[in-house]
């Protein structure tokens, strides 16, 4: 039984309720559907990581870590970024370990965006960006990526910038489309932001999941962008432990100071035993450098298994997602299609309209291939049975 309150409430996020993700989760559970919806692995992490956490706990590493993170872990991150992207970050003042990439995104927006500011971001998008901006009393400005290639129209970005534009949020590799930035994208972003006070918040949680020999064109690879960027990454995505909730931020010291101020009062520090385990584990770079190849095999398997399905797959250049189009065989909304797939075929996916604030429906669904082979085969088999409507 729930409690009554006499308090009159005024919600800061009145339109945020049960998301489509929750609805799909409940419907999937009810129908015991194969889970191709959630962007989280269903296979185990490396046992050595669990051993590392256990060792840390048994060695009584169970109290607060330093506020900005374990020095050894921050140093390894700075070394990794220097080796891969050619950017030198000071481990002491320019690297922050956060309690999830999501916390890093929150701290960056909260610390750097003020009431009345505008923040440009791109849709379809990860669902947390706009609500966090609104919580600061700022205005999110959505620009739609082109369909079906999910590219940024930089002329449109230039036209959207006003004197109130404080931040541009980018995400590469991109969730949900699986597209990645090119060197040309970086040059255009640098040109647009030159001689401004615009901060770039770059969500790069899939930085190591890039396919077909492509390079990750993150902000750290471009000196002029690195100077104005807060870069976010995720140990959870990289090492198959999304539930451990540890990520990190990189930023020039003056920007990082403001991010840290929020982190200090939001979390103070990220989980201690996990930081020790990641520091041990990262000492072998092969453990993250092999990730693109690992997920490319899953992507390729999924593409092969779905070749005979009625769906048309869009190319995926990174992340662990594929988009599938059905507009050539059905005029159902993507929400209806997703529900029909769960109820009639026992397979759960996500409608792309869930990633647009205005519910734009391009007749596309998102599949996650961060699954073991048995799940991918079963999910693909179900999708191959789908009948036109």
C-alpha positions as CSV (number, residue, x, y, z in Angstrom):
1,X,0.0,0.0,0.0
2,X,1.4,3.4,-1.0
3,X,1.4,6.4,1.4
4,X,-0.6,9.6,0.9
5,X,1.3,12.9,1.0
6,X,-0.3,16.3,1.7
7,X,2.6,18.0,-0.2
8,X,1.6,19.9,-3.3
9,X,4.3,19.0,-5.9
10,X,5.7,20.8,-8.9
11,X,7.7,18.3,-11.0
12,X,10.9,19.4,-12.6
13,X,10.4,16.7,-15.3
14,X,6.6,16.5,-15.6
15,X,6.6,14.6,-18.9
16,X,9.1,11.9,-17.7
17,X,7.2,8.8,-16.7
18,X,7.4,5.2,-17.5
19,X,9.6,5.0,-20.6
20,X,9.1,2.7,-23.6
21,X,12.1,0.7,-22.3
22,X,10.2,-0.2,-19.1
23,X,7.1,-1.0,-21.1
24,X,9.1,-3.3,-23.4
25,X,10.9,-4.8,-20.5
26,X,7.6,-5.7,-18.8
27,X,6.0,-7.0,-22.0
28,X,9.2,-9.1,-22.8
29,X,9.1,-10.6,-19.3
30,X,5.5,-11.5,-19.7
31,X,6.1,-13.3,-23.0
32,X,9.6,-14.5,-22.1
33,X,11.0,-12.9,-25.2
34,X,14.5,-13.2,-26.5
35,X,16.3,-10.0,-25.4
36,X,17.8,-8.1,-28.4
37,X,16.5,-4.9,-26.8
38,X,18.9,-4.1,-24.0
39,X,22.2,-2.6,-24.7
40,X,24.0,-4.7,-22.1
41,X,25.9,-8.0,-22.6
42,X,24.2,-11.3,-21.5
43,X,27.5,-13.1,-21.4
44,X,29.9,-13.2,-18.4
45,X,32.9,-10.9,-18.0
46,X,36.5,-12.1,-17.8
47,X,36.8,-14.1,-14.5
48,X,40.1,-12.2,-13.9
49,X,38.1,-9.1,-13.4
50,X,36.0,-10.7,-10.7
51,X,39.2,-12.1,-9.1
52,X,40.6,-8.5,-9.1
53,X,37.6,-7.1,-7.3
54,X,37.6,-10.0,-4.8
55,X,41.3,-9.5,-4.1
56,X,40.7,-5.8,-3.5
57,X,37.8,-6.5,-1.2
58,X,39.8,-9.1,0.7
59,X,42.7,-6.6,1.0
60,X,40.2,-4.2,2.7
61,X,40.0,-1.8,-0.2
62,X,36.4,-1.2,0.8
63,X,36.5,2.5,2.0
64,X,36.3,5.7,0.0
65,X,38.7,6.0,-3.0
66,X,40.3,9.3,-3.5
67,X,37.7,11.8,-4.7
68,X,38.8,12.0,-8.3
69,X,39.8,8.3,-8.5
70,X,42.6,5.9,-7.9
71,X,45.9,7.4,-9.1
72,X,47.1,4.2,-10.8
73,X,43.9,3.9,-12.7
74,X,43.9,7.6,-13.8
75,X,47.6,7.2,-14.9
76,X,46.8,4.2,-17.0
77,X,43.9,6.1,-18.7
78,X,46.1,9.0,-19.4
79,X,48.8,6.6,-20.9
80,X,46.1,4.9,-23.0
81,X,44.7,8.2,-24.4
82,X,48.3,9.4,-25.2
83,X,49.1,6.2,-27.0
84,X,45.9,5.8,-29.0
85,X,44.9,9.4,-29.6
86,X,48.1,11.5,-29.2
87,X,46.6,13.7,-26.5
88,X,48.4,14.3,-23.2
89,X,46.1,14.7,-20.2
90,X,47.5,15.3,-16.7
91,X,46.4,12.3,-14.6
92,X,46.1,14.4,-11.5
93,X,44.0,17.3,-12.7
94,X,42.4,16.2,-16.1
95,X,41.2,12.7,-15.5
96,X,38.2,11.9,-13.3
97,X,36.9,8.4,-12.4
98,X,33.1,8.6,-12.1
99,X,30.4,6.3,-10.8
100,X,29.3,5.4,-14.3
101,X,29.5,7.3,-17.6
102,X,26.0,8.5,-16.8
103,X,27.3,10.3,-13.7
104,X,30.1,11.8,-15.8
105,X,27.5,13.2,-18.3
106,X,25.4,14.6,-15.4
107,X,28.4,16.3,-13.7
108,X,29.6,17.8,-17.0
109,X,26.2,19.2,-17.9
110,X,25.4,20.4,-14.4
111,X,28.9,21.9,-13.8
112,X,29.1,23.8,-17.1
113,X,25.5,24.6,-18.2
114,X,23.6,27.5,-16.5
115,X,20.0,28.5,-16.4
116,X,19.0,30.2,-19.7
117,X,21.8,28.4,-21.7
118,X,21.1,26.3,-24.8
119,X,22.5,22.9,-25.4
120,X,22.6,21.4,-28.9
121,X,22.3,17.6,-29.2
122,X,21.5,15.2,-32.0
123,X,18.5,12.9,-32.3
124,X,17.9,10.0,-32.2
125,X,19.8,10.1,-29.0
126,X,20.6,8.4,-25.7
127,X,17.6,9.4,-23.5
128,X,19.4,11.1,-20.6
129,X,20.9,14.2,-22.4
130,X,17.8,16.4,-22.7
131,X,16.3,15.8,-19.2
132,X,19.7,16.6,-17.6
133,X,19.9,19.8,-19.6
134,X,16.3,20.7,-18.5
135,X,17.2,20.1,-14.8
136,X,19.8,22.9,-15.1
137,X,17.1,25.4,-16.2
138,X,18.6,25.3,-19.7
139,X,17.1,24.5,-23.1
140,X,17.9,21.4,-25.1
141,X,18.0,22.0,-28.8
142,X,17.5,18.8,-30.8
143,X,18.9,18.5,-34.3
144,X,17.9,15.4,-36.3
145,X,20.6,13.3,-37.9
146,X,19.9,12.6,-41.6
147,X,18.1,9.3,-42.4
148,X,19.1,6.6,-43.3
149,X,22.9,7.4,-43.0
150,X,22.5,9.2,-39.6
151,X,25.0,11.9,-40.3
152,X,25.2,15.4,-38.9
153,X,24.2,18.3,-41.1
154,X,26.8,20.8,-40.0
155,X,25.1,23.7,-41.8
156,X,22.0,23.0,-39.7
157,X,24.2,23.0,-36.5
158,X,25.8,26.3,-37.5
159,X,22.3,27.8,-38.1
160,X,21.1,26.6,-34.7
161,X,23.9,28.3,-32.7
162,X,22.8,31.5,-30.8
163,X,24.6,33.7,-28.3
164,X,23.1,31.4,-25.6
165,X,24.6,28.2,-27.0
166,X,26.8,26.8,-24.2
167,X,27.3,23.2,-25.1
168,X,27.1,20.8,-28.0
169,X,26.7,17.1,-27.1
170,X,28.1,14.5,-29.5
171,X,28.1,10.7,-29.4
172,X,30.5,8.6,-31.4
173,X,30.2,5.7,-32.0
174,X,26.6,6.5,-31.9
175,X,23.8,4.9,-30.0
176,X,21.3,3.9,-31.5
177,X,22.4,4.1,-35.1
178,X,25.9,2.6,-34.9
179,X,27.4,5.4,-37.0
180,X,30.8,7.0,-36.3
181,X,32.3,10.4,-36.8
182,X,34.8,10.9,-39.6
183,X,37.9,13.2,-39.6
184,X,35.8,15.6,-41.7
185,X,33.1,15.7,-39.0
186,X,35.8,16.8,-36.5
187,X,37.1,19.5,-38.8
188,X,33.6,20.9,-39.3
189,X,32.8,20.8,-35.5
190,X,36.1,22.6,-34.8
191,X,35.3,25.3,-37.4
192,X,31.9,25.9,-36.0
193,X,33.1,26.3,-32.4
194,X,36.3,28.2,-33.1
195,X,36.4,31.6,-31.2
196,X,33.4,30.7,-29.1
197,X,32.9,29.7,-25.5
198,X,31.0,26.5,-26.5
199,X,31.9,23.4,-24.6
200,X,31.7,20.0,-26.4
201,X,30.5,17.1,-24.3
202,X,31.5,13.9,-26.2
203,X,30.0,10.6,-25.2
204,X,32.5,8.1,-26.4
205,X,31.5,5.1,-24.3
206,X,31.8,2.8,-27.4
207,X,35.3,4.2,-28.2
208,X,36.8,0.7,-28.6
209,X,33.9,-0.8,-30.6
210,X,34.7,0.4,-34.1
211,X,34.5,-1.9,-37.1
212,X,36.0,-2.6,-40.5
213,X,39.4,-1.1,-39.8
214,X,38.0,2.4,-39.1
215,X,39.6,4.6,-36.5
216,X,37.8,6.1,-33.5
217,X,37.7,9.9,-34.3
218,X,37.2,11.1,-30.7
219,X,37.7,14.6,-29.5
220,X,41.1,13.8,-28.1
221,X,42.4,13.1,-31.6
222,X,41.9,16.7,-32.6
223,X,43.9,19.3,-30.5
224,X,41.5,22.2,-31.1
225,X,38.5,20.1,-30.0
226,X,40.3,18.5,-27.1
227,X,40.8,22.0,-25.7
228,X,37.1,22.6,-25.3
229,X,35.8,19.0,-24.7
230,X,34.7,16.9,-21.8
231,X,35.1,13.3,-23.0
232,X,33.1,10.5,-21.4
233,X,34.0,6.8,-21.5
234,X,32.8,3.6,-19.7
235,X,34.6,0.7,-18.2
236,X,31.2,-1.1,-18.1
237,X,30.8,-1.0,-21.9
238,X,34.5,-1.9,-22.5
239,X,34.8,-4.8,-20.1
240,X,31.2,-6.2,-20.2
241,X,30.3,-5.1,-16.6
242,X,27.6,-2.5,-17.1
243,X,26.3,-3.1,-13.6
244,X,29.6,-2.1,-11.9
245,X,28.8,1.5,-12.8
246,X,32.3,3.0,-13.3
247,X,33.3,5.4,-16.0
248,X,35.7,8.3,-16.5
249,X,36.0,11.8,-17.9
250,X,38.8,13.7,-19.6
251,X,38.9,17.5,-19.9
252,X,41.4,20.4,-19.7
253,X,41.9,21.3,-16.1
254,X,39.8,24.5,-16.1
255,X,36.8,22.6,-17.4
256,X,37.5,19.6,-15.2
257,X,37.5,21.8,-12.1
258,X,33.8,22.6,-12.7
259,X,32.9,18.9,-13.4
260,X,34.7,17.8,-10.2
261,X,32.8,20.3,-8.1
262,X,29.5,18.5,-9.0
263,X,31.1,15.0,-8.7
264,X,32.3,15.9,-5.2
265,X,28.8,16.5,-4.0
266,X,26.9,14.0,-6.1
267,X,29.1,10.9,-5.5
268,X,32.4,12.0,-3.9
269,X,34.1,8.9,-5.3
270,X,33.4,5.9,-7.5
271,X,33.4,2.2,-6.2
272,X,36.8,1.4,-4.7
273,X,37.3,-2.4,-5.3
274,X,36.2,-2.0,-9.0
275,X,38.8,0.7,-9.5
276,X,41.6,-1.6,-8.2
277,X,40.4,-4.4,-10.5
278,X,40.3,-2.1,-13.6
279,X,43.8,-0.8,-12.8
280,X,45.1,-4.4,-12.7
281,X,43.2,-5.4,-15.8
282,X,44.1,-2.4,-18.0
283,X,47.8,-3.1,-17.6
284,X,47.3,-5.3,-20.7
285,X,46.1,-3.1,-23.5
286,X,45.1,-6.1,-25.6
287,X,42.1,-6.4,-23.3
288,X,40.5,-3.3,-24.8
289,X,42.2,-3.2,-28.2
290,X,40.6,-6.5,-29.1
291,X,37.1,-5.3,-28.4
292,X,36.3,-4.1,-32.0
293,X,37.1,-7.4,-33.5
294,X,35.1,-9.2,-30.7
295,X,32.0,-7.3,-31.5
296,X,32.5,-7.2,-35.3
297,X,32.2,-11.0,-35.2
298,X,28.9,-10.6,-33.5
299,X,27.7,-7.9,-35.9
300,X,28.7,-10.0,-38.9
301,X,27.0,-13.1,-37.5
302,X,23.8,-11.1,-37.0
303,X,24.0,-9.7,-40.5
304,X,24.5,-13.3,-41.9
305,X,21.7,-14.8,-39.8
306,X,19.2,-12.0,-40.9
307,X,20.1,-12.1,-44.6
308,X,16.9,-14.2,-45.2
309,X,14.7,-12.1,-43.0
310,X,12.2,-9.6,-44.3
311,X,14.1,-6.8,-42.6
312,X,16.7,-4.5,-44.3
313,X,19.7,-3.9,-42.1
314,X,21.4,-0.6,-42.1
315,X,25.2,-0.5,-41.9
316,X,26.7,-0.4,-38.4
317,X,30.2,1.1,-38.2
318,X,30.5,0.9,-34.4
319,X,28.7,0.4,-31.0
320,X,26.8,-2.9,-30.4
321,X,23.7,-1.9,-32.3
322,X,22.1,-2.5,-35.7
323,X,19.1,-0.7,-37.1
324,X,16.6,-2.8,-39.1
325,X,14.0,-1.2,-41.5
326,X,10.6,-2.7,-42.2
327,X,8.9,0.1,-44.1
328,X,9.0,-2.0,-47.4
329,X,6.7,-4.7,-45.9
330,X,4.6,-3.0,-43.2
331,X,3.1,0.4,-42.4
332,X,2.8,-0.3,-38.7
333,X,4.3,2.3,-36.3
334,X,7.6,1.2,-34.9
335,X,6.0,0.8,-31.5
336,X,3.3,-1.5,-32.9
337,X,6.0,-3.5,-34.7
338,X,8.0,-4.0,-31.6
339,X,5.0,-5.1,-29.6
340,X,4.0,-7.5,-32.4
341,X,7.5,-9.0,-32.4
342,X,7.3,-9.6,-28.7
343,X,3.8,-11.0,-28.5
344,X,3.8,-13.0,-31.8
345,X,7.4,-13.9,-32.3
346,X,8.9,-13.8,-28.8
347,X,11.8,-11.4,-29.6
348,X,12.3,-8.0,-28.0
349,X,13.8,-5.0,-29.9
350,X,13.5,-1.2,-29.4
351,X,11.5,1.2,-31.6
352,X,13.8,4.0,-32.9
353,X,11.0,6.6,-32.1
354,X,11.9,6.1,-28.4
355,X,15.1,8.0,-29.1
356,X,13.3,11.2,-30.4
357,X,11.6,13.7,-28.1
358,X,8.9,14.2,-30.8
359,X,8.5,10.4,-31.4
360,X,9.7,10.6,-35.0
361,X,8.9,7.2,-36.7
362,X,11.2,6.1,-39.5
363,X,10.0,2.5,-39.5
364,X,13.2,1.4,-37.9
365,X,13.9,-0.9,-34.9
366,X,17.1,-1.2,-32.9
367,X,18.8,-4.6,-32.3
368,X,21.6,-5.2,-29.8
369,X,24.1,-7.8,-30.7
370,X,25.9,-7.6,-27.3
371,X,24.6,-11.2,-26.7
372,X,25.9,-14.7,-26.7
373,X,25.8,-16.7,-29.9
374,X,22.8,-18.8,-28.8
375,X,20.7,-15.6,-28.1
376,X,21.7,-14.1,-31.5
377,X,20.8,-17.3,-33.3
378,X,17.4,-17.6,-31.5
379,X,16.6,-13.9,-32.0
380,X,17.5,-14.0,-35.7
381,X,15.5,-17.2,-36.2
382,X,12.4,-15.4,-34.7
383,X,13.0,-12.3,-36.9
384,X,13.2,-14.5,-40.0
385,X,9.7,-15.8,-39.4
386,X,8.1,-12.3,-39.4
387,X,5.2,-12.0,-41.9
388,X,4.3,-8.7,-43.6
389,X,1.2,-6.9,-42.5
